Amino acid sequence: MPIALVPGQMRLSSLAAIAAGGRFSLAPGWQDRVAANRAMLEAMLAAGGALYGVNTGFGKLASTRIDASKLAELQVNLVRSHAAGTGPALPAPVVRLAIALHAAGLARGASGVRPAVVEALLALEAKGVVPKIPSQGSVGASGDLAPLAHLALVLIGEGEVLADSAPAAAVAPLVLAPKEGLALLNGTRISTALALCALFRLETLFAASLVAGALSVDGARGADTPFDARVHEVRGQPGQAQVARALAALMAGSAIRDSHRSGDIRVQDPYSLRCQPQVAGACLDLIDQAAQVLEREANAVTDNPLVFDGAVISGGNFHAMPVSLAADQLALAIATLGNIAERRIALLVDPATSGLPAFLAPDSGLHSGFMIAQVTAAALTAENRALATPRSIETLPTSANQEDHVSMATGAALRLAPMLDNLAAIVGIEALAAAQAVEFHRPLASSAPLEKAVQVIRARVPAWGADRRFAPDLEAARDLLGELAALAPIRLPSRD
C-alpha cells in the first residue's frame, strides 16, 4: 500500500521509506482546502489589483504589469526560461522525494494553485514518471528555481525523464493557470530532498561507525571504562550519553576485554578510542538538530506569494537558509566521523600503539597488509575536510541584486553524497582492520554483538593473510555496512 502523506504532518520515517523506494499518495481531505484558496485568488485577480507573480513579472520585473490575455503564457514562459540547469541528473530517489514534498506542500492550500496541479504531481508518482533534473543551477533562494523548472517541464509535456522512468507521455500535460508556474518553481523541495536523502544514509553510516569503533577498541585491547554511564551523566550531553550506552552494550561480555582488566600497564587509551562518546555523540546531536529542521522544512509551505483569507502576501519562505545550515551541520558530522575513524585505523596498523603485527599483516615485511588501506582512508578524510567547508556563507547576489542574499542550500546538500561515499569507504576500511585485529587475539572472543559483526564481515571478506588486491575487499566492506549498522543499539531520528 502507498504511504498516505498528511500535508503538514509528515514524519521522517515516512519520508525515509519513500527515499528507499516506497510508493506514496496524499491522505484524503486536501482538495477542498486547495480549491477554496484558489477561488479566493481568482476573485482577487478578477478585482484587478496587482498580484506579484500572478499578473506581474518576476524578480526584478515585479513592477511590470502583464495583460490579462497573456497570464497563461506568462506561466509557461516562466517555466521554460527558468529551466537552465546543468550537470549530472539527480538520482531517482531524490526526485521522487522532491515530488512528494512538492505535492504535500501545495496541498496545504496557501500556494493558491488548483487541485489539478497537485493531482498532476501525484500522477507522476502513480505512473512511475521520474523527471530528469540537472543537479546544478540553484542558489537556494527564490526556491530551487532551475531544478524545479525542469520538473515542471515534464508536467506541461515538454521535459525529459530518466532512462529507467516511464515515458513523460504517460501523464496528460498540465495546462497552467495564473500563478501555477511560479508555485511549481518556488520552494525548497530539491535542496530539502537532497539533504533528507543524505540524512537517511548518514544514519546508517553513523550506526555502522559505532560498531566498527567498538570493534577497534577490542582489537586494540582498549578499555570500556570510558563508556561508564556515570562519566556521561555528569556532562549532560544527550548524544554523548547515547553513544556511550551503545558502545558499552556492544562490548559487554568481551573475553578480550576481560583478559586485561587487571595488570594492563596502559592507564588511558588514545582519544580515538576513549573519546568516541564525546566525538560521535556531538555528531549525533548535530544530526538530531538537522533532522528536526529538515522535518519541519519537509512539511513547510515555501512558495511565494502566499494566499491567506483574501490576502496575497509576498514573503520569503523560498529562502532555504534553514536547509543550508542543516546541510552544513551534516557535512561537519560526516567529516568528523571520518576523522576519528581514520585515526583508529592508523592506531590499529601501528604496532607501537596497537601491540599488533605491523599493518595487521601476519608476516609483516614480506606482506604490506593494511598499509595502503590506511593511506586511502587518509586521502578520503582529507577530501571530506575540504568538502565540509560551510556553503551557507557563500552567498552571491542574483537577479540584478533583487535577490541579493541567497542560501546556497542546494549546493550545500548536493556535496553530501560524495562525502558520504568517502565516509562509507573509511568506515568499511576500519571494519576490516578491526576484525583483523580482533582475530589476532584468538582463541579469546569478543562480545556477542561484535562477534556477529566479525561474522558479517567474514561472510564477504576473508581474513588478510598473504597480500592481495585490496580494492575488491573495500567494495565488499562498503556493501555490508547496513548489516553492521543493524547491530548498533542507538536511536536515530528517522527510525523512532
Secondary structure, DSSP 8 states (H G I E B T S, - for coil): --EEE-TT---HHHHHHHHTT--EEE-TT-HHHHHHHHHHHHHHHHTT---TTTTB--GGGTT-B--GGGHHHHHHHHHHHH---EEEE--HHHHHHHHHHHHHHHTTSTT---HHHHHHHHHHHHHT--B--EEE---SSSSSHHHHHHHHHHHTT---B-TTS--GGGS------TTHHHHHH-SSHHHHHHHHHHHHHHHHHHHHHHHHHHHHHHHTT--SGGG-HHHHHTT--HHHHHHHHHHHHHHTT-HHHHTTSSS----S--HHHHTHHHHHHHHHHHHHHHHHHHHHHHTS---SSEEETTEEE---TT--HHHHHHHHHHHHHHHHHHHHHHHHHHHHH-HHHH-SSGGG-TTBTTB-TTHHHHHHHHHHHHHHHHHTS-STT----BTTTTB-----HHHHHHTHHHHHHHHHHHHHHHHHHHHHHHHTTTTS---HHHHHHHHHHHHHS----S---SHHHHHHHHHTHHHHHTT-----GGG-
